[in-house]
Structures are given as C-alpha cells and as structure tokens.
C-alpha cells in the first residue's frame, strides 16, 4: 500500500485532533469515517512527537503488527505517545509546541542469512527499519532513526540489540530473529503547519 499526500496529511491531522481531544477529555475520540478507503486497511503505525524548538523527542509509540486499521491505529498511538513513560506526560499547553510525525509501516520481512555477518549485506540505512526478537526480548527502530543518529550498519544493529535489552553483539552471538520493513513518514512543517512526506535519502 502506498499513501498519497492527501492521505498522509489526513493521518497527521487526525493525530493532532486525537491528541487535543484526549488531553481535554482524557478519553480517545470516536474514530471518524475517512474519505479515503485505503485508510481502513490494517497496518502498523507509529506516532512521534517532536519539540518544535530543537526537534527533541517528546514521545513515540507504535503498533507493529496491528489488528487495527490506520484510523484506529493513529488514534491509539497518538493518545499513547502523549503518555510515553520515557518523558513527562504531554499537557494541553504544549500542544502548539510540538510537531507530529506519522510513520506507516510495510509488512515485516524476516531477514534470512547463512551467517550473522551477512546481515550487513541485507540492510540499507535510509530505507530499512529493523525489528529484533530473541526469546522474550524485542526492540524496534524506525528507518529514520539511524539516519538522524548518523549510525553505520554495525552501530545500527548494536543499538537495536541494546534497545531490546540484549548485549550489543547479540545479533552476531545469538540466534536472533531479525526483520526489516519500510515506511512512509508524514510530518508537520511546524505545529499545525503544512504536512509533507519525509524522504530519508
């Protein structure tokens, strides 16, 4: 599924309206009926909140393998992002100081290799997000993360392992399950501003 600019803008506007409703009422909004039938497809989605001054992260919550359509997924993740436990909860007065970013995920593709070092040949920074799973541990990075952090491939994999609560060399030393995925990223230019599709390359 490929979303066009109007569909991406709709999701970002929906996220902002959803957050405003949640902060005012402490309840999620009732899902609207969209003008775009593609948005009723079930897809993984993340909502990221960034401080407009400086671009620091204020919240990021997502659904990886979602059983919800994109409308319901955006409402759930946007509300949850305001309560990201890594940060103080977002308050209504901060709403005009954040930029909202919606990332729609493709299906996960398991990366199959003969030996772990071959992972380095199967991943493209600026294109692939990664999800790692080992026993009860798991972690995910959206494709924009290694670009923003200026990581190389080895650092990308090591940081993913650390995020999952594993040793940084677990991708080499343990029989992990590693998946890649692609994404479309739609972001506000400024709080309540225009919406554009963010290209990583």
WONORJO-V395193 format. One record per residue. N is the residue number from 1. RES is the residue in one small letter. PHI is phi as a letter, one per 30 degrees, with the letter a starting at -180 (NA if undefined). OMEGA is omega as a letter, one per 30 degrees, with the letter a starting at -180 (none if undefined). Layout:
N:RES:PHI:OMEGA
N:RES:PHI:OMEGA
This chain:
1:x:NA:l
2:x:b:a
3:x:c:l
4:x:d:a
5:x:d:a
6:x:d:l
7:x:d:l
8:x:d:l
9:x:d:l
10:x:e:a
11:x:d:l
12:x:d:l
13:x:d:l
14:x:d:l
15:x:d:l
16:x:d:l
17:x:d:l
18:x:d:l
19:x:d:l
20:x:d:l
21:x:d:a
22:x:d:a
23:x:d:l
24:x:d:a
25:x:c:a
26:x:h:l
27:x:b:l
28:x:d:l
29:x:d:l
30:x:d:a
31:x:e:l
32:x:d:l
33:x:d:a
34:x:d:l
35:x:d:a
36:x:c:a
37:x:d:l
38:x:d:a
39:x:d:l
40:x:c:l
41:x:d:a
42:x:d:a
43:x:b:l
44:x:d:a
45:x:a:l
46:x:b:l
47:x:c:l
48:x:c:l
49:x:c:a
50:x:b:l
51:x:d:a
52:x:d:l
53:x:d:l
54:x:j:l
55:x:i:l
56:x:d:a
57:x:d:l
58:x:c:l
59:x:l:l
60:x:a:a
61:x:b:a
62:x:b:l
63:x:c:a
64:x:d:l
65:x:c:a
66:x:d:l
67:x:c:l
68:x:c:l
69:x:d:a
70:x:d:l
71:x:d:l
72:x:d:l
73:x:d:l
74:x:d:l
75:x:d:a
76:x:d:a
77:x:d:l
78:x:d:l
79:x:d:a
80:x:d:a
81:x:d:l
82:x:d:a
83:x:c:l
84:x:e:a
85:x:d:l
86:x:d:a
87:x:b:l
88:x:d:a
89:x:e:l
90:x:d:l
91:x:c:a
92:x:e:a
93:x:d:a
94:x:c:a
95:x:d:l
96:x:d:l
97:x:c:a
98:x:b:l
99:x:c:a
100:x:c:a
101:x:b:l
102:x:c:l
103:x:c:l
104:x:c:a
105:x:c:l
106:x:d:l
107:x:d:l
108:x:d:l
109:x:b:l
110:x:d:l
111:x:c:a
112:x:c:a
113:x:b:l
114:x:d:l
115:x:b:a
116:x:e:a
117:x:d:l
118:x:d:l
119:x:e:a
120:x:d:l
121:x:c:a
122:x:c:a
123:x:b:l
124:x:c:l
125:x:d:a
126:x:j:l
127:x:b:a
128:x:c:l
129:x:d:a
130:x:b:l
131:x:b:a
132:x:c:l
133:x:b:l
134:x:b:a
135:x:h:a
136:x:c:a
137:x:c:l
138:x:a:l
139:x:a:a
140:x:b:l
141:x:b:l
142:x:d:a
143:x:d:l
144:x:d:a
145:x:d:a
146:x:d:l
147:x:d:a
148:x:d:a
149:x:d:a
150:x:h:l
151:x:d:l
152:x:d:a
153:x:d:a
154:x:d:l
155:x:d:l
156:x:e:a
157:x:d:l
158:x:d:l
159:x:d:l
160:x:d:l
161:x:d:l
162:x:d:l
163:x:d:l
164:x:d:a
165:x:i:a
166:x:c:l
167:x:d:a
168:x:d:l
169:x:c:a
170:x:d:a
171:x:d:l
172:x:c:a
173:x:c:a
174:x:b:l
175:x:d:a
176:x:d:l
177:x:c:a
178:x:c:a
179:x:b:l
180:x:b:l
181:x:a:l
182:x:c:a
183:x:a:l
184:x:c:a
185:x:c:l
186:x:c:a
187:x:b:l
188:x:d:l
189:x:d:l
190:x:a:l
191:x:e:a
192:x:i:a
193:x:d:l
194:x:d:a
195:x:c:l
196:x:b:l
197:x:d:a
198:x:d:l
199:x:c:a
200:x:d:a
201:x:c:none
